[in-house]
Amino acid sequence: MKILYVDDEAHNLQAFKANFRRDFTLFTAESGAEGLEIFKREELNIILTDQRMPNMTGIEFLVEVQKINPEPMRILITGYSDINAVIDAINRGQVYRYLNKPWHYDDLKATILSAHEVFRLRRENRDLIDQLERANEQLEFLLRQKLLS
């Protein structure tokens, strides 16, 4: 499982790496722009981002991420209780979960595992739909062949 965590506070990124480096493949960025560069070159499953960052908020970052690839699960983390940010995150950034800082290891790990399960199930569902569509196309072809003969 590949995870990107974007936060302008380096100590938060260090704490995240220290806690989760054995469990997941981690990428970190100190800005939205740096996070987008990583996102463009890596196939990520989960993205976590702080809300309040200079130049690009977490929501703005997630909106850009969604334009590139809406598949990864998105989690917004913030130390501020801003109801407008929560509403904006849900409406614009299509956020899976909103967490408060400081995060706790067990809560964050459970959230990551839950997000990954949703990610996995969505991908599996998409693959099954693709298989079903191909099977339907083959059946339609065979039916047309039989009707012509």
Steps between C-alpha positions, in 0.01 A plus 500: 500500500643837392414809703578867446485739796519874427561738791699823520614409853807277467463355850156361408650329196783359710258366761291342225804332346623380839163344580405347165818430299492129589135458403471690171698649213509869588553821308498840667489857375520838672274678249212437267721564197756245621218257575362536146841419353515179704138420412571533128785248507378246759195275500357580843218337694445758774569871536504682830535876512502779751239769433685818593812535290650803323436547127256207469253373760444130548163525327652681201767229485236224508298670225812498279568137589146406405541662157804279433367176649191476721569140602723539812323547831536850644529587870513856634683563829489832681560650841223754451131442551373684197156375394530682167820309427322174576209586272737616226708183538198280456347698216809593299771257599283191530670416830459151641574610855575814701734461800613740768857571600673381697421159355536187707681200357218247550232732360706598199606143426138381522395783265775413252409130504131581457577739212715236334221243526261743326768571238552126443128429474442786256784380279374141518149619413631698203693194376192278533288752308765507225493119483120498485498756219750293299293185557186683386676620185609143423147369558354767273754410231414131528128578488544713185704220342230245580225726365691550175552129442 
